[in-house]
């Protein structure tokens, strides 16, 4: 069976930790920021751990 190519979109948007967790950025933090409260904008900062079936599918697309 041939090698599988890494999904280009996924490799730009997520990263895998040493323990194998999938980290992603939170949505809604790029535009229309004027109407969002400061507390809400702070929530968008940083990375979030993905879990369950979503994480499993992403690992498959990354070839892990």
ABEGO torsion letter per residue (X at the ends): XBBBBBBAAAAAABBBBAAGBBBBBBBGAABGAAABBAAAAAAABEBBBBBEAAAAAAAAAAGX
